[in-house]
């Protein structure tokens, strides 16, 4: 079978019971849904709303969020089936190992490491910016050498990463409680924005709801979207097509629900709770996004919205500066949970890969008291702190997007494959209309990937090539599944 050898679902489930690698099952469907909201609701709702409304979709930005939510929902249905069928840590990595083989699983695991590590570091830098701004409003100014993306060392970003690393090491239930408190704060702020903003909405600002289409200039060189280079298509602002272009942008505000699947092994009733957690968090976030976008474009003409802080600016311009400060606090809370849950997700993917010997097995040790993969968590925390503290990451942020979409494509395809190869597996949740829904999910994600710049594709390919080298230098030779094959033990 070579590099496409698969790891059976039964063997993956057996691995979860090994005493030295057993995680504690303490999460409920509510915990999972809150995790999902915690990682999805971040800068997207506080920033992308104004950017897309002003430059791409106009007041119809709400429809862009609906389209993006539907596309993301297709992938969520695929994740829900896999998470219920294979409730094992590792998310897309574990699913791919069962369906398409070891090498593709390694590639998607390597890809998820990029997505979550870089994503956590990027968001930590954003957290530092909001924190610095909040201190400034209180009359406290941090030196530029110690705060901000261009700082010599971004101290606030490092500190928040290290604090959250400690929370993650201390146990999944503590992480869930901290997440619940912070998510409650940011959802309360968002609901306050919606209710308070309704008093300043003007019907005139919704006209025209879909502004006339405008051609946008071509972008050349490595900044050009791949779809432009391959097919000569250039993005269009406004109009009906502008809604879909806007959806390609705001889609990234939904990224994160897949992290819920990484906690499968720590869920009390994964067959029931995982599909509920994944789908409920996505539906709730879509409703919040649509409501906020409708309020913001109703408060100010779309062409006068801020692209950096649309919510806070809209309230300042109607004389409600106190609400702008509260919004900044909500944004800070939102980013805190995003950093924590991305690090949680990465540690569980890393844990699953180490348990399979594709990475050093000693890293998969579970803390005897806290029941968490503490060695991996500490390594990830240190690496994320270094990235956030010393490297300007704005130019690399799009790598998070392409990495996530690639994982979505592979999971969607894997649903079809596992339905054909293992039709007898018990599935407490089944993706409807297979193969139509998985195919639509894969095609929609590929379309969004093609809207990313060529330079993002090149950086992604470099990371993938590095992953191939690591796999053949270490993983392929140490793989537990390969060792079982050599010993004559069945894996399928």
VEXDREN-2710 file (C-alpha; in Angstrom, 1 decimal):
% VEXDREN-2710
k/r/px/py/pz
1/UNK/0.0/0.0/0.0
2/UNK/3.0/2.3/0.4
3/UNK/2.4/6.0/1.3
4/UNK/-1.4/5.6/0.6
5/UNK/-1.9/3.0/3.4
6/UNK/-4.9/3.8/5.4
7/UNK/-5.5/3.6/9.2
8/UNK/-8.8/2.0/9.9
9/UNK/-11.5/3.7/11.9
10/UNK/-11.5/0.9/14.4
11/UNK/-7.8/1.3/15.1
12/UNK/-8.1/5.0/15.5
13/UNK/-10.8/4.4/18.1
14/UNK/-8.6/1.9/19.9
15/UNK/-5.8/4.4/20.1
16/UNK/-8.0/6.7/22.1
17/UNK/-8.2/4.1/24.9
18/UNK/-4.4/3.7/25.4
19/UNK/-3.7/4.8/29.0
20/UNK/-0.6/6.8/28.2
21/UNK/-2.5/8.8/25.5
22/UNK/-6.0/9.0/26.8
23/UNK/-7.5/12.4/26.9
24/UNK/-10.3/13.2/29.4
25/UNK/-13.8/13.4/28.0
26/UNK/-15.3/16.4/29.7
27/UNK/-17.0/18.5/26.9
28/UNK/-20.7/18.8/26.1
29/UNK/-22.5/20.0/23.0
30/UNK/-22.8/23.4/24.6
31/UNK/-19.0/23.5/25.3
32/UNK/-18.4/22.6/21.6
33/UNK/-20.8/25.2/20.3
34/UNK/-19.2/27.9/22.5
35/UNK/-15.7/26.8/21.3
36/UNK/-17.0/27.3/17.8
37/UNK/-18.4/30.7/18.5
38/UNK/-15.2/31.6/20.3
39/UNK/-12.9/30.9/17.4
40/UNK/-15.3/32.1/14.6
41/UNK/-16.3/35.4/16.0
42/UNK/-13.1/37.5/15.9
43/UNK/-11.9/40.4/13.8
44/UNK/-14.2/39.4/10.9
45/UNK/-17.3/40.9/12.5
46/UNK/-15.5/44.0/13.7
47/UNK/-13.5/44.7/10.5
48/UNK/-14.7/42.9/7.4
49/UNK/-18.2/44.2/7.6
50/UNK/-17.1/47.8/6.8
51/UNK/-14.4/46.8/4.3
52/UNK/-16.7/44.6/2.1
53/UNK/-19.6/47.1/2.3
54/UNK/-17.5/50.0/1.2
55/UNK/-15.4/48.4/-1.5
56/UNK/-17.3/45.3/-2.8
57/UNK/-21.0/44.8/-2.0
58/UNK/-22.5/47.9/-0.6
59/UNK/-25.5/47.4/1.8
60/UNK/-25.8/43.9/0.3
61/UNK/-22.8/42.9/2.4
62/UNK/-25.4/41.0/4.5
63/UNK/-26.1/38.8/1.5
64/UNK/-22.3/38.2/1.1
65/UNK/-22.4/36.8/4.7
66/UNK/-25.3/34.6/3.8
67/UNK/-23.6/33.2/0.7
68/UNK/-20.3/32.6/2.7
69/UNK/-22.3/30.9/5.5
70/UNK/-24.0/28.6/3.0
71/UNK/-20.6/27.7/1.4
72/UNK/-19.1/27.1/4.8
73/UNK/-22.2/25.1/5.8
74/UNK/-21.5/22.6/3.0
75/UNK/-18.1/21.9/4.5
76/UNK/-19.5/21.8/8.0
77/UNK/-21.9/19.1/7.0
78/UNK/-19.0/17.0/5.8
79/UNK/-17.0/17.7/9.0
80/UNK/-20.1/16.7/11.1
81/UNK/-20.4/13.3/9.5
82/UNK/-16.7/12.6/9.9
83/UNK/-16.5/13.9/13.5
84/UNK/-19.4/11.7/14.5
85/UNK/-18.1/8.6/12.6
86/UNK/-14.4/9.0/13.7
87/UNK/-14.5/10.9/17.0
88/UNK/-10.7/11.1/17.4
89/UNK/-8.4/14.0/17.9
90/UNK/-6.8/15.4/14.7
91/UNK/-9.8/16.6/12.7
92/UNK/-9.1/16.6/8.9
93/UNK/-5.8/14.8/9.5
94/UNK/-7.5/11.8/11.1
95/UNK/-10.4/11.8/8.6
96/UNK/-8.0/11.8/5.7
97/UNK/-5.9/9.0/7.2
98/UNK/-9.0/6.8/7.3
99/UNK/-10.3/7.6/3.8
100/UNK/-7.4/8.5/1.4
101/UNK/-4.2/7.3/3.1
102/UNK/-1.2/8.3/5.2
103/UNK/0.6/10.6/2.8
104/UNK/-2.5/12.8/2.1
105/UNK/-3.2/12.8/5.8
106/UNK/0.3/13.9/6.6
107/UNK/-0.1/16.7/4.0
108/UNK/-3.3/17.9/5.5
109/UNK/-1.9/17.7/9.0
110/UNK/1.1/19.7/8.0
111/UNK/-1.2/22.1/6.4
112/UNK/-3.3/22.4/9.5
113/UNK/-0.1/23.1/11.5
114/UNK/0.5/26.1/9.2
115/UNK/-3.1/27.3/9.4
116/UNK/-3.5/27.2/13.2
117/UNK/0.0/28.2/14.3
118/UNK/0.2/31.2/11.9
119/UNK/-3.4/32.0/12.5
120/UNK/-2.9/32.1/16.3
121/UNK/0.2/34.3/15.9
122/UNK/-1.6/36.7/13.5
123/UNK/-4.5/37.1/15.8
124/UNK/-2.2/37.6/18.8
125/UNK/-0.6/40.5/17.0
126/UNK/-4.1/41.9/16.4
127/UNK/-4.9/41.4/20.0
128/UNK/-1.9/43.4/20.9
129/UNK/-3.1/46.3/18.7
130/UNK/-6.5/46.4/20.3
131/UNK/-4.9/46.2/23.8
132/UNK/-2.5/49.0/23.1
133/UNK/-5.3/51.2/21.7
134/UNK/-7.4/50.5/24.8
135/UNK/-4.5/51.4/27.1
136/UNK/-4.0/54.6/25.1
137/UNK/-7.7/55.6/25.8
138/UNK/-6.9/55.2/29.5
139/UNK/-3.8/57.5/29.2
140/UNK/-1.2/54.7/29.2
141/UNK/1.1/54.6/26.2
142/UNK/3.3/51.6/25.5
143/UNK/6.7/52.3/23.7
144/UNK/6.5/51.5/20.0
145/UNK/9.5/49.1/20.4
146/UNK/7.4/46.9/22.7
147/UNK/4.0/47.0/21.1
148/UNK/2.6/46.9/17.5
149/UNK/3.4/44.8/14.5
150/UNK/6.7/46.7/13.8
151/UNK/7.9/46.4/17.4
152/UNK/11.3/44.9/18.2
153/UNK/9.4/42.5/20.4
154/UNK/5.6/42.6/20.6
155/UNK/5.3/42.1/24.4
156/UNK/1.5/42.1/24.7
157/UNK/1.2/39.5/22.0
158/UNK/3.8/37.3/23.7
159/UNK/2.2/37.7/27.1
160/UNK/-1.3/36.7/26.0
161/UNK/0.0/33.7/24.2
162/UNK/1.9/32.5/27.2
163/UNK/-1.1/33.0/29.5
164/UNK/-3.4/31.1/27.2
165/UNK/-0.8/28.3/27.0
166/UNK/-1.0/27.9/30.7
167/UNK/-4.8/27.7/30.6
168/UNK/-4.6/25.0/27.9
169/UNK/-2.1/22.9/29.8
170/UNK/-4.3/23.2/33.0
171/UNK/-7.1/21.2/31.4
172/UNK/-9.8/21.1/28.7
173/UNK/-12.6/21.9/31.2
174/UNK/-10.8/25.0/32.5
175/UNK/-10.2/26.1/28.9
176/UNK/-13.9/25.6/28.2
177/UNK/-14.9/27.7/31.3
178/UNK/-12.5/30.5/30.4
179/UNK/-13.8/30.4/26.8
180/UNK/-17.4/30.5/28.0
181/UNK/-16.8/33.7/30.1
182/UNK/-15.0/35.5/27.3
183/UNK/-17.4/34.4/24.6
184/UNK/-20.3/35.6/26.8
185/UNK/-18.6/39.1/27.0
186/UNK/-18.1/39.4/23.3
187/UNK/-21.6/38.1/22.3
188/UNK/-23.1/40.6/24.8
189/UNK/-21.1/43.4/23.2
190/UNK/-22.3/42.3/19.7
191/UNK/-25.9/42.2/20.9
192/UNK/-25.5/45.6/22.4
193/UNK/-24.2/46.9/19.0
194/UNK/-27.2/45.5/17.3
195/UNK/-29.8/46.8/19.7
196/UNK/-28.2/50.3/20.2
197/UNK/-27.4/50.6/16.5
198/UNK/-31.1/50.2/15.6
199/UNK/-31.8/53.6/17.1
200/UNK/-29.5/55.2/14.5
201/UNK/-30.5/53.3/11.4
202/UNK/-31.7/55.4/8.4
203/UNK/-33.7/53.7/5.7
204/UNK/-32.1/55.9/3.1
205/UNK/-28.7/54.2/3.8
206/UNK/-30.1/50.9/2.3
207/UNK/-30.8/52.5/-1.1
208/UNK/-29.6/51.2/-3.4
209/UNK/-29.3/47.9/-1.6
210/UNK/-27.2/46.4/-4.5
211/UNK/-25.2/49.3/-6.0
212/UNK/-24.5/49.3/-9.8
213/UNK/-21.6/47.1/-10.8
214/UNK/-18.1/48.7/-11.3
215/UNK/-15.1/47.1/-13.0
216/UNK/-12.0/47.0/-10.7
217/UNK/-8.5/47.5/-12.1
218/UNK/-6.4/44.5/-12.9
219/UNK/-3.7/43.6/-10.4
220/UNK/-0.4/42.5/-11.9
221/UNK/2.6/40.4/-10.9
222/UNK/2.5/38.1/-7.8
223/UNK/-0.4/40.1/-6.3
224/UNK/-2.7/39.0/-9.1
225/UNK/-5.4/36.4/-8.1
226/UNK/-4.8/33.0/-9.6
227/UNK/-8.2/33.1/-11.3
228/UNK/-7.2/36.2/-13.2
229/UNK/-4.0/34.6/-14.5
230/UNK/-5.7/31.3/-15.5
231/UNK/-8.9/32.6/-17.0
232/UNK/-8.5/36.3/-17.5
233/UNK/-11.3/37.0/-15.0
234/UNK/-11.0/40.1/-12.9
235/UNK/-13.1/40.9/-9.8
236/UNK/-16.1/43.3/-10.1
237/UNK/-17.2/45.6/-7.3
238/UNK/-20.9/45.9/-6.5
239/UNK/-23.7/44.5/-8.5
240/UNK/-24.8/40.9/-8.1
241/UNK/-21.3/39.5/-8.8
242/UNK/-20.0/41.9/-6.2
243/UNK/-22.0/40.0/-3.6
244/UNK/-20.2/36.8/-4.5
245/UNK/-16.8/38.5/-4.5
246/UNK/-17.6/39.9/-1.1
247/UNK/-18.5/36.4/0.0
248/UNK/-15.0/35.2/-1.0
249/UNK/-13.6/37.8/1.4
250/UNK/-16.0/37.4/4.4
251/UNK/-15.8/33.6/4.1
252/UNK/-12.6/33.9/6.1
253/UNK/-14.6/35.4/9.0
254/UNK/-16.2/31.9/9.3
255/UNK/-13.0/30.0/9.5
256/UNK/-12.6/28.1/12.7
257/UNK/-15.6/25.8/13.0
258/UNK/-13.3/22.9/11.9
259/UNK/-11.3/23.4/15.2
260/UNK/-14.4/22.0/17.0
261/UNK/-13.7/18.6/15.4
262/UNK/-10.2/18.5/16.9
263/UNK/-11.8/18.2/20.4
264/UNK/-13.7/15.0/19.4
265/UNK/-11.6/12.8/21.8
266/UNK/-12.5/15.0/24.7
267/UNK/-16.3/15.0/24.1
268/UNK/-18.5/13.0/26.4
269/UNK/-21.0/11.9/23.6
270/UNK/-19.2/12.7/20.4
271/UNK/-21.6/10.9/18.0
272/UNK/-24.4/13.3/19.2
273/UNK/-22.6/16.4/20.4
274/UNK/-20.0/17.0/17.7
275/UNK/-22.5/17.6/14.8
276/UNK/-24.6/19.8/17.1
277/UNK/-21.5/21.8/18.2
278/UNK/-20.2/22.3/14.6
279/UNK/-23.5/23.2/13.0
280/UNK/-25.0/25.2/15.9
281/UNK/-21.9/27.5/16.2
282/UNK/-21.9/28.1/12.4
283/UNK/-25.6/29.0/12.3
284/UNK/-25.3/31.3/15.4
285/UNK/-22.3/33.1/13.9
286/UNK/-24.0/33.6/10.5
287/UNK/-27.1/35.2/12.2
288/UNK/-24.8/37.5/14.3
289/UNK/-22.8/38.5/11.2
290/UNK/-25.9/39.3/9.1
291/UNK/-27.5/41.3/11.9
292/UNK/-24.4/43.4/12.6
293/UNK/-23.8/44.1/8.9
294/UNK/-27.4/45.2/8.4
295/UNK/-27.1/47.6/11.4
296/UNK/-23.8/49.1/10.4
297/UNK/-24.8/49.9/6.8
298/UNK/-28.0/51.3/8.1
299/UNK/-26.2/53.7/10.5
300/UNK/-23.8/55.1/7.8
301/UNK/-23.8/55.3/4.0
302/UNK/-21.8/52.4/2.8
303/UNK/-19.3/54.5/1.0
304/UNK/-18.4/56.4/4.2
305/UNK/-17.8/53.4/6.4
306/UNK/-14.4/52.9/8.0
307/UNK/-12.5/49.9/6.7
308/UNK/-10.4/49.5/9.8
309/UNK/-12.9/49.8/12.7
310/UNK/-16.4/50.2/11.1
311/UNK/-18.4/49.5/14.2
312/UNK/-16.5/51.8/16.6
313/UNK/-16.3/54.6/14.0
314/UNK/-20.0/54.4/13.2
315/UNK/-20.9/54.9/16.8
316/UNK/-18.4/57.7/17.3
317/UNK/-19.9/59.6/14.3
318/UNK/-23.3/59.4/15.9
319/UNK/-22.0/60.8/19.2
320/UNK/-21.8/57.5/21.1
321/UNK/-18.0/57.3/21.9
322/UNK/-18.7/55.3/25.1
323/UNK/-20.1/52.5/22.9
324/UNK/-17.0/52.7/20.7
325/UNK/-14.9/51.9/23.8
326/UNK/-17.1/49.0/24.7
327/UNK/-16.8/47.6/21.1
328/UNK/-13.0/47.7/21.5
329/UNK/-13.3/45.6/24.7
330/UNK/-15.6/43.2/22.8
331/UNK/-13.0/42.9/20.0
332/UNK/-10.3/42.3/22.6
333/UNK/-12.4/39.5/24.1
334/UNK/-13.1/38.1/20.7
335/UNK/-9.5/37.8/19.7
336/UNK/-8.5/36.2/23.1
337/UNK/-10.7/33.2/22.5
338/UNK/-9.6/32.9/18.8
339/UNK/-5.9/32.7/19.9
340/UNK/-6.7/30.1/22.6
341/UNK/-8.9/27.8/20.5
342/UNK/-6.5/27.9/17.5
343/UNK/-3.7/26.8/19.8
344/UNK/-6.0/24.1/21.2
345/UNK/-6.8/22.8/17.8
346/UNK/-3.2/22.7/16.7
347/UNK/-2.1/20.8/19.8
348/UNK/-4.7/18.1/19.1
349/UNK/-3.7/17.7/15.5
350/UNK/0.0/17.6/16.6
351/UNK/-1.0/15.1/19.3
352/UNK/-2.7/12.8/16.8
353/UNK/0.2/12.9/14.4
354/UNK/2.7/12.1/17.2
355/UNK/0.6/9.2/18.4
356/UNK/0.8/7.7/14.9
357/UNK/4.6/8.1/15.1
358/UNK/4.6/10.5/12.1
359/UNK/6.2/12.9/14.6
360/UNK/8.2/11.8/17.7
361/UNK/5.8/9.7/19.8
362/UNK/7.2/11.1/23.1
363/UNK/5.5/14.4/22.3
364/UNK/2.1/12.7/22.6
365/UNK/2.4/12.2/26.4
366/UNK/-0.6/13.2/28.4
367/UNK/-0.3/15.0/31.7
368/UNK/-1.2/12.6/34.6
369/UNK/-3.2/15.2/36.4
370/UNK/-4.6/17.6/33.8
371/UNK/-5.2/15.0/31.1
372/UNK/-3.9/17.3/28.4
373/UNK/-1.0/16.8/25.8
374/UNK/1.1/19.2/27.8
375/UNK/4.5/18.8/26.0
376/UNK/2.9/19.6/22.6
377/UNK/0.9/22.5/24.1
378/UNK/4.1/24.0/25.6
379/UNK/6.0/23.7/22.3
380/UNK/3.1/25.2/20.4
381/UNK/2.8/28.0/22.9
382/UNK/6.5/28.8/22.7
383/UNK/6.5/28.8/18.9
384/UNK/3.4/30.9/18.7
385/UNK/4.8/33.4/21.2
386/UNK/8.1/33.7/19.1
387/UNK/6.1/34.2/15.9
388/UNK/3.8/36.8/17.4
389/UNK/6.6/38.6/19.3
390/UNK/9.3/38.9/16.6
391/UNK/7.9/38.5/13.1
392/UNK/5.6/40.9/11.3
393/UNK/2.9/38.6/10.0
394/UNK/0.4/40.7/8.0
395/UNK/1.9/39.7/4.7
396/UNK/1.6/36.0/5.6
397/UNK/-2.0/36.1/6.9
398/UNK/-3.5/34.8/3.7
399/UNK/-1.6/31.5/4.2
400/UNK/-4.1/30.8/6.9
401/UNK/-7.0/31.1/4.4
402/UNK/-5.5/28.9/1.7
403/UNK/-4.5/26.3/4.3
404/UNK/-8.0/26.1/5.7
405/UNK/-9.7/25.9/2.3
406/UNK/-7.3/23.1/1.3
407/UNK/-8.3/21.1/4.3
408/UNK/-12.0/21.7/3.5
409/UNK/-11.5/20.3/0.0
410/UNK/-9.8/17.1/1.2
411/UNK/-12.4/16.5/3.9
412/UNK/-15.3/16.9/1.4
413/UNK/-13.7/14.4/-1.0
414/UNK/-13.0/12.0/1.9
415/UNK/-16.7/11.8/2.8
416/UNK/-17.4/10.4/-0.7
417/UNK/-14.5/7.9/-0.5
418/UNK/-15.3/6.6/2.9
419/UNK/-19.0/6.2/2.0
420/UNK/-17.8/3.9/-0.8
421/UNK/-15.0/2.0/1.0
422/UNK/-16.7/1.6/4.4
423/UNK/-20.5/1.8/3.8
424/UNK/-21.1/-0.4/6.9
425/UNK/-19.7/2.1/9.4
426/UNK/-22.3/3.4/11.9
427/UNK/-22.9/7.0/11.2
428/UNK/-25.0/8.9/13.7
429/UNK/-24.9/11.9/11.4
430/UNK/-24.9/11.6/7.7
431/UNK/-24.1/14.4/5.2
432/UNK/-27.3/14.8/3.1
433/UNK/-27.3/14.4/-0.7
434/UNK/-24.0/12.6/-1.1
435/UNK/-22.1/13.0/-3.4
436/UNK/-23.8/16.4/-4.4
437/UNK/-23.1/18.3/-1.1
438/UNK/-19.4/17.2/-0.8
439/UNK/-18.8/18.0/-4.5
440/UNK/-20.4/21.4/-4.2
441/UNK/-18.3/22.0/-1.0
442/UNK/-15.1/21.1/-2.7
443/UNK/-15.8/23.2/-5.8
444/UNK/-16.9/26.2/-3.8
445/UNK/-13.7/26.1/-1.7
446/UNK/-11.5/25.6/-4.8
447/UNK/-13.2/28.7/-6.3
448/UNK/-12.3/30.8/-3.2
449/UNK/-8.8/29.5/-3.2
450/UNK/-8.4/30.6/-6.8
451/UNK/-9.3/34.2/-5.7
452/UNK/-6.1/34.3/-3.6
453/UNK/-2.9/35.9/-4.9
454/UNK/-0.2/34.0/-6.7
455/UNK/2.3/34.8/-4.0
456/UNK/0.1/33.1/-1.5
457/UNK/0.0/30.0/-3.6
458/UNK/3.8/30.1/-4.0
459/UNK/4.3/30.4/-0.2
460/UNK/1.8/27.6/0.3
461/UNK/3.6/25.3/-2.1
462/UNK/7.0/26.0/-0.4
463/UNK/5.5/25.0/2.9
464/UNK/4.0/21.8/1.3
465/UNK/7.4/20.9/-0.2
466/UNK/9.0/21.2/3.2
467/UNK/6.3/19.0/4.6
468/UNK/7.0/16.3/2.0
469/UNK/10.7/16.4/2.9
470/UNK/9.9/15.9/6.6
471/UNK/7.5/13.1/5.9
472/UNK/10.0/11.0/3.8
473/UNK/12.9/11.9/6.2
474/UNK/11.0/10.9/9.4
475/UNK/7.3/10.0/9.2
476/UNK/7.4/7.4/6.5
477/UNK/10.1/5.4/8.3
478/UNK/8.6/5.6/11.8
479/UNK/4.8/5.3/10.9
480/UNK/3.0/2.9/13.3
481/UNK/0.7/1.8/10.5
482/UNK/3.7/1.0/8.3
483/UNK/5.3/-0.9/11.2
484/UNK/2.0/-2.9/11.7
485/UNK/2.0/-3.8/8.0
486/UNK/5.6/-5.1/8.2
487/UNK/4.6/-7.1/11.2
488/UNK/1.6/-8.6/9.4
489/UNK/-1.0/-6.8/11.5
490/UNK/-4.1/-5.6/9.6
491/UNK/-4.8/-1.9/9.6
492/UNK/-8.0/-1.8/7.5
END
